[in-house]
Amino acid sequence: MMVMETVQSEQQKQLKDIFMRFDMDSDGSLTQLELAALLRALGLKPTGDQLHILLADMDSNCNGLVEFDELVTLILPDISEQVLVNQEQLMEVFRSFDRDGNDYITAAELAGSMAIIGNWL
């Protein structure tokens, strides 16, 4: 296996871990709310309109959700290693949203955390 393939494979594994942590209902897809939480955890702050456009661009099967393969197709070619390697920072953000510490972020936990930081959902 070539070095680039190994790096991409590792990035894809890390991206899958991130995806699964923000897939609150474990249905294999992200809603607009879940996608917003994931992007904010990565340090991005899209507006509601930007998020709607991004979701429309990512949603290749037009079901209103983002599946993992759709996320990979759009993000992996351009993602920087620094974003994925910094898992500890991401886990810190995740833990701040996961108020009861059960490794899941409920809609109520997400809404409450976002309200605290001034971003109403």
MARVO-373134 format. One line per field, with one value per residue: x, y, z of N, C-alpha, C, CB in turn. Coordinates in pm, 1 decimal, padded with zeros to 6 digits. Glycine has a CB too. Layout:
N
n.c1 = [X | ...]
n.c2 = [Y | ...]
n.c3 = [Z | ...]
ca.c1 = [X | ...]
ca.c2 = [Y | ...]
ca.c3 = [Z | ...]
c.c1 = [X | ...]
c.c2 = [Y | ...]
c.c3 = [Z | ...]
cb.c1 = [X | ...]
cb.c2 = [Y | ...]
cb.c3 = [Z | ...]
//
This chain:
121
n.c1 = [00084.7 | 00055.6 | 00203.7 | 00032.9 | -00216.5 | -00231.2 | -00236.3 | -00478.3 | -00653.1 | -00628.2 | -00719.2 | -00980.6 | -01076.7 | -01060.8 | -01235.8 | -01471.2 | -01506.0 | -01552.1 | -01786.3 | -01963.9 | -01984.8 | -02133.9 | -02365.2 | -02642.0 | -02871.5 | -02781.2 | -02836.4 | -02687.9 | -02670.5 | -02649.9 | -02845.3 | -02949.0 | -02912.6 | -02734.5 | -02517.2 | -02449.7 | -02358.8 | -02133.7 | -01971.4 | -01932.9 | -01791.2 | -01557.6 | -01460.2 | -01575.9 | -01812.8 | -02081.8 | -02347.7 | -02708.7 | -02814.1 | -02583.4 | -02535.2 | -02763.0 | -02724.3 | -02481.9 | -02563.9 | -02744.1 | -02564.8 | -02402.9 | -02575.1 | -02612.6 | -02797.9 | -03036.7 | -03202.3 | -03230.3 | -03053.3 | -02715.2 | -02509.8 | -02235.9 | -02063.6 | -02121.3 | -02025.0 | -01751.0 | -01685.5 | -01707.4 | -01546.1 | -01297.0 | -01103.8 | -01007.0 | -00948.6 | -00752.0 | -00472.7 | -00434.1 | -00685.8 | -00809.9 | -00624.6 | -00625.1 | -00775.4 | -00805.8 | -00880.1 | -01125.3 | -01259.5 | -01271.9 | -01447.2 | -01669.6 | -01723.2 | -01799.8 | -02048.0 | -02180.6 | -02344.2 | -02431.5 | -02243.9 | -02268.0 | -02166.2 | -02319.0 | -02483.4 | -02766.0 | -03055.3 | -03155.4 | -02932.8 | -02756.5 | -02896.6 | -02912.8 | -02637.6 | -02558.0 | -02714.6 | -02603.0 | -02355.5 | -02441.2 | -02548.9 | -02832.7 | -03033.0]
n.c2 = [-00117.7 | 00220.2 | 00521.8 | 00747.5 | 00625.0 | 00493.6 | 00711.1 | 00830.5 | 00621.8 | 00612.4 | 00869.2 | 00840.6 | 00650.9 | 00799.9 | 01006.6 | 00859.1 | 00785.4 | 01036.9 | 01103.3 | 00903.7 | 00974.1 | 01204.6 | 01127.0 | 01117.9 | 00952.9 | 00715.4 | 00619.1 | 00602.8 | 00827.7 | 01187.2 | 01446.9 | 01784.8 | 01928.5 | 01759.5 | 01764.4 | 02034.7 | 02047.1 | 01879.5 | 02024.7 | 02261.1 | 02161.1 | 02106.2 | 02354.4 | 02519.0 | 02763.9 | 02774.1 | 02969.1 | 02948.0 | 02949.3 | 02884.9 | 02631.7 | 02495.6 | 02507.1 | 02366.4 | 02114.4 | 02047.1 | 02031.3 | 01818.1 | 01604.4 | 01362.9 | 01164.0 | 01282.8 | 01262.3 | 01427.0 | 01393.0 | 01335.6 | 01083.8 | 00871.2 | 00804.7 | 01011.9 | 01230.9 | 01166.5 | 01167.1 | 01437.8 | 01571.4 | 01433.1 | 01449.7 | 01711.8 | 01759.5 | 01865.2 | 01716.8 | 01806.8 | 01875.2 | 01627.1 | 01489.2 | 01612.6 | 01487.1 | 01487.1 | 01747.1 | 01755.4 | 01555.4 | 01677.8 | 01889.4 | 01736.2 | 01605.3 | 01825.9 | 01878.8 | 01643.1 | 01611.0 | 01427.5 | 01232.0 | 00987.1 | 00911.3 | 00984.0 | 01243.7 | 01400.5 | 01551.5 | 01746.5 | 01796.4 | 01898.7 | 02127.5 | 02273.3 | 02315.0 | 02461.3 | 02688.4 | 02795.0 | 02884.3 | 03079.2 | 03023.4 | 02965.0 | 02690.2]
n.c3 = [00000.0 | -00082.0 | 00058.1 | 00050.4 | 00020.6 | 00264.6 | 00442.4 | 00358.9 | 00421.0 | 00701.3 | 00762.1 | 00673.5 | 00854.7 | 01091.4 | 01026.9 | 01005.1 | 01272.2 | 01387.2 | 01246.8 | 01340.8 | 01609.5 | 01599.7 | 01483.5 | 01611.5 | 01644.0 | 01555.5 | 01295.9 | 01069.4 | 00918.1 | 00885.1 | 01011.3 | 00934.1 | 01170.8 | 01313.2 | 01137.0 | 01154.8 | 01421.6 | 01405.3 | 01222.7 | 01367.3 | 01583.2 | 01456.3 | 01428.2 | 01242.2 | 01141.8 | 01006.5 | 00859.7 | 00887.8 | 00627.0 | 00476.4 | 00574.4 | 00488.0 | 00208.2 | 00189.8 | 00283.3 | 00079.8 | -00134.2 | -00053.3 | -00029.7 | -00219.0 | -00289.1 | -00249.0 | -00016.1 | 00197.8 | 00403.1 | 00522.0 | 00434.7 | 00538.3 | 00318.1 | 00143.7 | 00283.9 | 00294.2 | 00020.1 | -00040.0 | 00153.6 | 00214.6 | -00003.6 | 00024.8 | 00288.7 | 00562.7 | 00726.2 | 00982.5 | 01084.7 | 01126.1 | 01282.7 | 01524.1 | 01735.7 | 02013.6 | 02086.4 | 01957.2 | 02099.4 | 02347.8 | 02295.2 | 02221.6 | 02465.9 | 02614.7 | 02508.6 | 02557.4 | 02812.2 | 03014.2 | 03000.2 | 02860.5 | 02617.3 | 02401.2 | 02224.2 | 02294.2 | 02138.1 | 02308.5 | 02475.2 | 02285.0 | 02192.6 | 02433.5 | 02493.7 | 02269.5 | 02301.6 | 02532.4 | 02438.3 | 02276.3 | 02026.3 | 01893.7 | 01806.7]
ca.c1 = [00000.0 | 00134.2 | 00193.5 | -00087.2 | -00333.0 | -00231.9 | -00281.2 | -00620.6 | -00724.4 | -00629.7 | -00809.3 | -01116.9 | -01113.3 | -01082.6 | -01357.4 | -01582.4 | -01523.1 | -01616.3 | -01922.0 | -02044.7 | -02008.0 | -02235.1 | -02487.2 | -02706.6 | -02966.7 | -02710.4 | -02904.0 | -02595.0 | -02678.5 | -02654.9 | -02946.8 | -02890.4 | -02871.9 | -02615.3 | -02410.1 | -02410.7 | -02280.2 | -02005.2 | -01893.2 | -01893.5 | -01687.2 | -01434.8 | -01419.9 | -01643.8 | -01934.9 | -02167.1 | -02479.3 | -02816.5 | -02820.8 | -02465.4 | -02555.4 | -02864.8 | -02659.0 | -02385.1 | -02639.0 | -02795.7 | -02451.1 | -02350.1 | -02680.5 | -02617.0 | -02916.0 | -03153.2 | -03293.4 | -03231.8 | -02956.3 | -02580.1 | -02454.3 | -02090.8 | -01995.5 | -02139.1 | -01931.7 | -01616.1 | -01669.2 | -01690.4 | -01445.5 | -01167.0 | -01001.3 | -00956.0 | -00932.5 | -00612.9 | -00442.5 | -00443.2 | -00824.1 | -00840.7 | -00529.1 | -00651.9 | -00887.7 | -00822.3 | -00959.3 | -01260.7 | -01318.9 | -01300.7 | -01570.2 | -01776.9 | -01756.4 | -01870.5 | -02186.4 | -02235.7 | -02354.9 | -02446.6 | -02128.9 | -02302.5 | -02107.7 | -02417.9 | -02533.0 | -02908.4 | -03097.5 | -03166.8 | -02797.7 | -02703.4 | -02965.3 | -02870.3 | -02498.7 | -02551.4 | -02774.7 | -02505.2 | -02252.2 | -02504.6 | -02592.5 | -02962.9 | -03064.3]
ca.c2 = [00000.0 | 00342.6 | 00609.7 | 00831.0 | 00540.5 | 00470.0 | 00835.8 | 00845.4 | 00519.9 | 00657.1 | 00984.7 | 00791.1 | 00589.5 | 00907.5 | 01075.0 | 00770.2 | 00797.8 | 01167.1 | 01091.9 | 00819.9 | 01046.2 | 01308.5 | 01061.6 | 01102.5 | 00842.1 | 00597.0 | 00566.0 | 00601.1 | 00951.3 | 01308.8 | 01547.3 | 01918.8 | 01960.7 | 01680.7 | 01816.8 | 02162.8 | 02017.9 | 01826.4 | 02133.9 | 02352.5 | 02092.9 | 02117.4 | 02494.2 | 02591.6 | 02827.1 | 02810.7 | 03027.1 | 02857.0 | 02941.1 | 02811.2 | 02492.3 | 02442.8 | 02490.3 | 02258.2 | 01989.0 | 02020.1 | 01990.3 | 01689.5 | 01502.7 | 01316.4 | 01081.1 | 01371.4 | 01216.4 | 01525.8 | 01352.7 | 01312.6 | 00954.4 | 00876.7 | 00807.6 | 01146.2 | 01316.5 | 01131.7 | 01212.2 | 01582.7 | 01624.2 | 01366.8 | 01499.3 | 01844.0 | 01777.3 | 01871.6 | 01618.4 | 01871.0 | 01869.6 | 01493.3 | 01441.7 | 01676.1 | 01415.0 | 01521.3 | 01869.5 | 01718.5 | 01482.1 | 01775.7 | 01956.6 | 01637.4 | 01585.4 | 01943.8 | 01866.8 | 01520.3 | 01653.3 | 01317.3 | 01144.3 | 00853.0 | 00898.8 | 01023.8 | 01379.8 | 01405.0 | 01679.0 | 01840.6 | 01834.7 | 01982.4 | 02256.7 | 02342.3 | 02357.9 | 02565.6 | 02808.5 | 02848.2 | 02956.9 | 03185.7 | 02977.8 | 02896.6 | 02599.6]
ca.c3 = [00000.0 | -00091.6 | 00174.0 | 00036.3 | 00048.1 | 00408.6 | 00504.5 | 00329.4 | 00496.9 | 00840.4 | 00767.4 | 00657.9 | 00983.0 | 01187.3 | 00985.1 | 01041.1 | 01416.7 | 01407.7 | 01193.3 | 01430.1 | 01734.6 | 01579.0 | 01433.9 | 01742.7 | 01650.2 | 01501.8 | 01177.3 | 00956.9 | 00842.2 | 00964.9 | 00980.0 | 00927.4 | 01307.1 | 01344.6 | 01053.2 | 01214.0 | 01541.5 | 01360.2 | 01164.6 | 01475.0 | 01660.4 | 01377.8 | 01426.0 | 01135.9 | 01191.8 | 00893.4 | 00887.9 | 00851.8 | 00480.5 | 00429.9 | 00612.8 | 00396.7 | 00077.7 | 00205.3 | 00290.7 | -00054.4 | -00217.3 | -00007.4 | -00032.9 | -00358.4 | -00315.7 | -00229.3 | 00089.7 | 00304.5 | 00504.5 | 00472.5 | 00473.0 | 00551.7 | 00188.8 | 00087.2 | 00356.6 | 00249.1 | -00118.2 | -00043.1 | 00245.9 | 00220.6 | -00096.6 | 00061.5 | 00433.0 | 00607.4 | 00830.3 | 01112.5 | 01132.3 | 01174.5 | 01382.2 | 01651.7 | 01795.3 | 02154.6 | 02091.6 | 01918.6 | 02211.4 | 02452.2 | 02252.7 | 02230.9 | 02607.9 | 02665.3 | 02463.3 | 02616.7 | 02951.3 | 03109.2 | 02986.4 | 02812.2 | 02482.7 | 02301.1 | 02239.9 | 02262.1 | 02080.5 | 02419.7 | 02515.0 | 02178.5 | 02195.7 | 02555.2 | 02479.3 | 02167.4 | 02361.0 | 02627.7 | 02365.5 | 02199.9 | 01893.7 | 01905.9 | 01694.7]
c.c1 = [00089.4 | 00108.9 | 00065.7 | -00213.2 | -00345.5 | -00283.2 | -00430.8 | -00703.0 | -00735.7 | -00724.0 | -00954.9 | -01164.2 | -01143.7 | -01211.6 | -01480.6 | -01611.0 | -01593.7 | -01762.2 | -02012.7 | -02076.0 | -02117.8 | -02363.1 | -02568.3 | -02801.6 | -02909.6 | -02780.9 | -02815.5 | -02600.2 | -02684.1 | -02768.2 | -02876.5 | -02839.1 | -02742.7 | -02495.1 | -02359.3 | -02322.1 | -02141.1 | -01917.5 | -01846.6 | -01784.7 | -01552.7 | -01388.9 | -01483.1 | -01774.1 | -02023.4 | -02298.1 | -02584.5 | -02827.1 | -02703.6 | -02481.4 | -02656.5 | -02804.7 | -02560.3 | -02454.9 | -02691.2 | -02683.8 | -02400.6 | -02447.3 | -02702.2 | -02738.9 | -03046.7 | -03253.0 | -03298.4 | -03135.0 | -02819.1 | -02532.1 | -02301.9 | -02021.0 | -02010.3 | -02042.8 | -01789.3 | -01590.0 | -01641.0 | -01569.8 | -01306.8 | -01065.6 | -00936.1 | -00921.5 | -00784.6 | -00592.5 | -00462.4 | -00584.6 | -00854.4 | -00748.2 | -00562.0 | -00775.9 | -00912.0 | -00905.3 | -01104.5 | -01330.7 | -01353.9 | -01431.4 | -01688.3 | -01821.3 | -01831.0 | -02017.5 | -02256.3 | -02244.5 | -02365.4 | -02336.6 | -02158.2 | -02253.1 | -02207.8 | -02457.5 | -02678.7 | -02940.6 | -03107.2 | -03029.5 | -02736.8 | -02765.5 | -02922.1 | -02728.9 | -02485.7 | -02610.0 | -02676.5 | -02398.3 | -02310.1 | -02546.5 | -02721.0 | -02986.9 | -03212.3]
c.c2 = [00124.4 | 00430.9 | 00693.3 | 00750.4 | 00513.8 | 00593.0 | 00852.8 | 00744.2 | 00560.4 | 00776.6 | 00938.6 | 00725.0 | 00696.6 | 00982.8 | 00991.7 | 00779.0 | 00929.2 | 01159.7 | 01016.9 | 00891.8 | 01150.9 | 01254.5 | 01021.6 | 00984.7 | 00713.6 | 00534.5 | 00565.4 | 00725.2 | 01069.7 | 01397.9 | 01682.5 | 01960.4 | 01887.9 | 01730.4 | 01949.0 | 02141.2 | 01967.5 | 01939.3 | 02231.0 | 02290.8 | 02098.6 | 02262.3 | 02576.8 | 02647.7 | 02870.2 | 02874.6 | 02922.6 | 02839.1 | 02861.7 | 02662.3 | 02424.9 | 02415.2 | 02374.1 | 02122.7 | 01950.8 | 01971.8 | 01850.9 | 01574.5 | 01450.7 | 01229.2 | 01154.5 | 01320.9 | 01312.3 | 01496.8 | 01337.7 | 01178.9 | 00966.5 | 00885.5 | 00943.4 | 01245.1 | 01293.3 | 01185.5 | 01361.5 | 01629.8 | 01563.5 | 01419.8 | 01630.0 | 01860.3 | 01779.3 | 01770.0 | 01678.5 | 01862.7 | 01733.4 | 01445.5 | 01498.9 | 01617.1 | 01456.3 | 01648.3 | 01839.3 | 01645.4 | 01576.7 | 01849.9 | 01861.1 | 01619.1 | 01706.0 | 01942.6 | 01747.9 | 01538.8 | 01537.8 | 01211.6 | 01004.6 | 00825.8 | 00920.9 | 01167.7 | 01378.8 | 01541.6 | 01785.3 | 01888.3 | 01929.4 | 02121.4 | 02337.4 | 02395.5 | 02470.9 | 02696.3 | 02875.1 | 02930.3 | 03060.4 | 03150.0 | 02898.3 | 02810.6 | 02597.0]
c.c3 = [00000.0 | 00030.7 | 00167.0 | 00066.0 | 00197.0 | 00482.4 | 00482.4 | 00409.1 | 00644.0 | 00856.2 | 00758.3 | 00787.6 | 01086.7 | 01155.0 | 01020.3 | 01191.0 | 01450.5 | 01365.3 | 01290.8 | 01561.1 | 01719.7 | 01517.1 | 01557.5 | 01752.4 | 01588.7 | 01382.0 | 01053.5 | 00870.3 | 00938.1 | 00916.7 | 00970.6 | 01065.5 | 01345.8 | 01263.9 | 01109.0 | 01336.0 | 01504.0 | 01307.0 | 01271.8 | 01561.5 | 01589.0 | 01363.6 | 01316.3 | 01189.5 | 01075.2 | 00940.4 | 00850.9 | 00701.1 | 00423.7 | 00458.9 | 00520.1 | 00258.4 | 00082.5 | 00208.0 | 00152.1 | -00146.9 | -00181.5 | -00031.6 | -00175.3 | -00389.8 | -00283.5 | -00125.0 | 00208.4 | 00417.1 | 00439.5 | 00525.7 | 00472.8 | 00416.6 | 00120.1 | 00153.4 | 00308.6 | 00108.6 | -00124.3 | 00037.0 | 00229.3 | 00119.5 | -00051.5 | 00208.2 | 00470.6 | 00718.9 | 00968.3 | 01169.3 | 01193.1 | 01285.6 | 01519.7 | 01718.6 | 01940.5 | 02171.0 | 02056.8 | 02033.6 | 02325.9 | 02420.6 | 02266.4 | 02375.9 | 02665.9 | 02622.6 | 02529.4 | 02768.0 | 03051.0 | 03094.7 | 02934.7 | 02669.5 | 02371.2 | 02328.7 | 02197.8 | 02201.5 | 02189.9 | 02466.7 | 02411.9 | 02183.3 | 02317.6 | 02545.6 | 02378.8 | 02222.4 | 02457.3 | 02555.9 | 02270.1 | 02059.0 | 01907.9 | 01783.9 | 01668.1]
cb.c1 = [-00096.4 | 00100.3 | 00316.9 | -00095.0 | -00323.5 | -00091.3 | -00203.6 | -00646.4 | -00653.5 | -00486.9 | -00777.2 | -01125.3 | -01000.4 | -00962.9 | -01353.5 | -01550.5 | -01386.5 | -01542.6 | -01920.1 | -01972.3 | -01879.1 | -02179.5 | -02453.9 | -02781.0 | -03096.0 | -02695.1 | -03028.1 | -02621.6 | -02801.4 | -02521.0 | -03061.5 | -02994.2 | -02983.8 | -02640.4 | -02458.3 | -02535.0 | -02352.4 | -02025.8 | -01975.2 | -02014.7 | -01726.6 | -01455.3 | -01274.6 | -01669.4 | -01900.9 | -02196.8 | -02501.8 | -02948.2 | -02822.9 | -02336.8 | -02602.7 | -02983.0 | -02586.4 | -02303.0 | -02756.4 | -02862.4 | -02337.8 | -02316.2 | -02812.1 | -02491.4 | -02908.1 | -03225.0 | -03251.6 | -03367.9 | -02999.7 | -02483.7 | -02502.5 | -02041.1 | -02049.9 | -02285.5 | -01941.7 | -01596.1 | -01794.1 | -01814.3 | -01490.8 | -01185.2 | -01062.1 | -01055.2 | -01005.6 | -00575.5 | -00298.9 | -00399.6 | -00922.1 | -00835.0 | -00385.8 | -00668.7 | -00862.9 | -00685.7 | -00901.8 | -01258.6 | -01223.0 | -01183.4 | -01557.9 | -01731.3 | -01628.4 | -01802.2 | -02191.3 | -02147.7 | -02473.6 | -02582.4 | -02062.9 | -02452.6 | -02045.8 | -02543.0 | -02449.1 | -02995.8 | -03233.2 | -03242.4 | -02708.9 | -02728.3 | -03118.0 | -02881.2 | -02411.1 | -02627.1 | -02906.3 | -02439.5 | -02165.6 | -02414.6 | -02482.7 | -03078.6 | -03014.3]
cb.c2 = [-00000.4 | 00419.0 | 00701.3 | 00890.8 | 00407.9 | 00432.8 | 00957.4 | 00828.2 | 00383.9 | 00694.0 | 01084.5 | 00691.4 | 00497.3 | 01004.1 | 01104.0 | 00623.7 | 00789.9 | 01278.4 | 01020.6 | 00688.1 | 01112.6 | 01417.9 | 00934.7 | 01226.4 | 00880.8 | 00492.1 | 00646.1 | 00482.6 | 00950.6 | 01383.8 | 01549.6 | 02021.6 | 01924.9 | 01531.0 | 01834.8 | 02244.5 | 01914.1 | 01718.4 | 02208.0 | 02389.3 | 01947.2 | 02056.3 | 02502.4 | 02500.5 | 02948.4 | 02687.4 | 03162.2 | 02907.4 | 03081.7 | 02865.5 | 02483.1 | 02541.7 | 02620.4 | 02277.9 | 02001.2 | 02146.3 | 02090.6 | 01697.2 | 01560.3 | 01238.9 | 00951.9 | 01389.8 | 01078.5 | 01536.5 | 01220.1 | 01427.4 | 00840.4 | 00755.4 | 00697.3 | 01193.8 | 01291.3 | 00979.1 | 01179.2 | 01649.6 | 01602.6 | 01220.4 | 01519.2 | 01946.4 | 01665.5 | 02015.3 | 01566.3 | 02016.1 | 01899.5 | 01397.0 | 01479.3 | 01825.8 | 01265.1 | 01538.5 | 01975.8 | 01630.5 | 01372.7 | 01875.9 | 02007.4 | 01502.9 | 01559.3 | 02072.4 | 01852.6 | 01395.0 | 01742.0 | 01252.2 | 01133.0 | 00834.1 | 00763.1 | 00929.5 | 01483.1 | 01378.0 | 01663.8 | 01776.3 | 01710.0 | 01917.7 | 02237.0 | 02250.0 | 02240.8 | 02521.4 | 02772.9 | 02733.8 | 02860.2 | 03299.0 | 02892.0 | 02998.6 | 02457.8]
cb.c3 = [00122.7 | -00221.7 | 00183.2 | -00105.5 | -00028.9 | 00457.9 | 00447.4 | 00178.5 | 00484.0 | 00887.3 | 00653.1 | 00540.1 | 01033.7 | 01188.0 | 00834.1 | 01000.9 | 01488.4 | 01328.7 | 01057.0 | 01459.2 | 01781.7 | 01491.4 | 01341.4 | 01776.1 | 01578.8 | 01610.4 | 01149.2 | 00872.7 | 00748.7 | 00958.6 | 01088.4 | 00874.8 | 01405.1 | 01316.4 | 00908.3 | 01252.7 | 01629.2 | 01251.5 | 01059.0 | 01561.5 | 01686.0 | 01240.2 | 01413.2 | 01013.6 | 01281.4 | 00807.7 | 00808.2 | 00907.1 | 00419.3 | 00497.0 | 00758.8 | 00384.9 | 00035.6 | 00333.1 | 00391.2 | -00112.8 | -00203.5 | 00140.0 | 00023.1 | -00389.7 | -00234.5 | -00360.4 | 00137.8 | 00359.7 | 00573.5 | 00514.4 | 00376.2 | 00627.1 | 00098.3 | 00104.9 | 00507.5 | 00251.8 | -00200.3 | 00008.9 | 00385.5 | 00199.4 | -00233.2 | 00024.7 | 00510.0 | 00655.6 | 00815.7 | 01102.3 | 01017.8 | 01061.1 | 01341.6 | 01633.0 | 01788.0 | 02221.5 | 01995.9 | 01791.9 | 02260.7 | 02466.4 | 02106.5 | 02171.8 | 02689.2 | 02615.7 | 02310.8 | 02580.8 | 02966.7 | 03091.0 | 03115.2 | 02817.9 | 02466.1 | 02303.1 | 02155.6 | 02389.0 | 02007.5 | 02535.8 | 02532.5 | 02042.2 | 02196.3 | 02673.1 | 02437.2 | 02039.1 | 02434.8 | 02707.0 | 02288.9 | 02193.4 | 01824.7 | 01923.2 | 01723.2]
//
